[in-house]
């Protein structure tokens, strides 16, 4: 059956209490510094954090800009973001209650795959000022060689995921909503598969299925992801793509 907005809310409500510890990238200061570098915030800027979750991205901007607004559909997650926000709005990304040209910077980390596209990207573009920028950060497969296996791993870990991306997909998404200039950066996050799969919202059968995909993975997948297994611990070099679109 099609994945509904309520399915996404239930999934992330279940994950809310432990989300920040569910992946090493969640609190990775180096990844955070790269997001800030690409966003290039100024003291007078208004920032919108779409799918703000527990506020891990919002806190990067707090104190650096004039105002940080968080938008999310999952109240249990977003309640944790409030100390890092000037305002929290519970709203779907596809129909946000903000006027046109309201923000200098719109950022979305790991939210796109749960949204209706390109509708959500078009909304982000609508609320971004001329001269502003959209910063998208998302896990991607490296390419055709690992796509099928990695997408299955991601599907098992997040059963409410609607979209799976290759690196070029994010650039195409921003170009498609009118960005004049798009730049990308790749960032590798080394993840303990058992920690990463223990997200609080899936059962042990799904976690074991994830392990099985890794253990039977093709050689191209194992090479691209630098898969290692030692003393029962599996590690994966997961690819994040930071994609920044600007408007003239």
N, C-alpha and C positions, 0 to 999 in steps of 0.2 A: 504493500500500500504506500501511497505517497507520504513523505515525511511532512508533518504539520508543524506549525509554530508551537503548538502545545507540546509536541514531542520534544522539541528542542528545549523548551522551558523545563520540562520534567527531567531531562537528562542533566542539565546544568544545575538544577536545584539539588539533585543527588550529589553532584560534585562540589558544591559550594564550599563545604567545610574544609576540604583537603586540596582544593584546586592549586593553591600557590606552591605546594610541595609535589605536584604531580609530574613535573618535568624540570630538568635542570635549566632549560631555557626560560622558564617563567621568571626567575629572578636573576638572570644572567646580566651582570653589569656591563659586560662588553657589548652584548647585543643591544642593551639599552642605550649605550653611548653611540652606537651606529645609527639607531633610530633618531636620536637627537641631532646628530650631525646632518642627517638628510633632511630633517624637518627644519633645521636652522631657525629655531624660535627666537623672536625678539620680545622685548619687555612689554610692548603694546599689543601683542598678538592675542587673538581669541582662538582657542584650540577646542576641537570637538574630538573626543575619543569614542569611536563607534564600536559597539560591543565591548564596553569598558570592563566588563567582568568585575574582578575584585580590585581594580584600580592600579594594576601593575604598570601600565603604560601612563596612566594619568599622573602618577606620582613623579614620573620623569620630568613632567612639564610644570608641576606645581611650584610656584615661587620664581619661575623663569619667565612667565608670561602674565598678561593682564587677567586672563580668565580661562579656566578649564571646565568644560561641560562634558559630562559623561552620558552616554545613551546606551541602554541595554534593555532586553526583554525579560531578563531573569532577575526578579527582585532580590532573591536570596543571595545571588552573587553580587549584585550591584550595591547592596547595603554595606558591604565591606569597602567599597570604593569611596563612600561619602566623605571620609576625612581628607581625601586627596582631591576633592572636587569643589568647585564653587557652586555647581548645580548638577543635580542628577535628574535625568528624564527617562522614565520607563516607556520605551517606544520601540516598535520594529524599525529596523534600518531602512526598510523599503518605503516608509511614509513618515518621515520625521517632522515634528511640528516646529520647524525653524524657518525663518524667512530666507529668501534667496540671498546669496552673497553675504552670509552671516559670519563666516569663519575664515581666518587666515590660514589655518592648518587643520586638516581633517586626517586623523590617523586611525587605522584599523589593523590590529594584530590578531591573527588567528580567528577572525570572525567570519570572513567571507564564505567559507565552506558551508556555513549553516544558514545562509541567506538566499533569497531569490535573486538571481542575477540574469541580466545586468541591472535590474531595477535598483538594487541597493547602491551599486556604483554610480548610477545616474543621480540618485538622491545625494550622494556625497559630492558629486560635481555641482549639483544645483546650489548647495549651501556654501560652497567655497567661493571666496571673493576672487575677482580678477587680480592676478598677481599672486594668488595663493597656491597652495599645493596639497595634494593628497598623498599620504604615505601608507602603502599597503605592505604588510609583513605576513608571509604565509609559508607553511611547509609545502614543499613541492617534491615530486619525483625528479630525479636527475634528467631523465629522458626516456625514450622508448624502451631502452634496455631493462630498466627497473620498474617501469610504469605499472604493469599488471600486478606484480607481486606487492609493490609498495601500496598501491591503491587498495588491495585486499587487506593489508595490515591496517591501514587507516580506517577502512570500513569496519573491521572487527573492533577496533578501539573506540570508534565514535559511530555507533549505529544510526545516529541522526544526521550524519554528514550528507550534504546534498551535492557537493562539488569536490572534484579532485583536480589538482593543477600540475601542469608542467611549467617551467620557469617563464616561457614566452606567453603563457596565458594571462598572466597579470599585466604584462605590458600591453597586450591586445585589449584587455578590459579597460585600461585607462585611456588608451588611444580612442577606443570606441565611444567614450563619454566626453570626448572633446579636449583632452589634454594636449597642449602644443608640444611639450617636451617631456620625454619619459626616460629616466635612468634607472638602472638596476644594480644591485650588489648581492653577491652570494655570501651566506654566512653558514658555517658548519657548527652544529650543536651535537656534542657526544652525549648520547642518552643510554642509560641502563634500561634495557627493554622491560625488565620486571617492574621497576619503579614506574616507568612511563605507562605501562599497561594497567597498573593498579590505580585506576582513576576514580574508583568508588561508584561507578555507574554501570559496570559490566560484570558478568559472572566469571567464575574460574574457567568454564568451558571456553569462553571467548579468549581469555588470556592464554590458555594452552594452545588454542588454534593459532594465535599470534606467534607463539614460540615455534610451532610446527612449520609455519611459513618460513621463518628464519632458518631453521635447521635443514629444511629441504630446498633452500633458495638456490637459484642458478648462480653460476660463477660470475656473470656480469653484475648481478645484484650484489653479491657478496663483496665484489671488488669496489663498486661505486660507493657502497655504504660502509666499507671497511669493517664488515661484520667480524666480531671477535667473540669467542666463547671460552671462558676460563673459569674453572671451579663452579660451573653451572650458571655463570653470569654472562648474559648476552649484551653486547654493546653495538650501537648503530650510530654512524655519522650521518645525522639527519640534516637535510638541506633546507635552510630558510632563504627565501628570496625577498629582499627589500626592494620595492618598486615605488618610485616617486614620480608623480605626474604634476606638471605645472601648468598654470593658465596665464595667458597674456592679458 
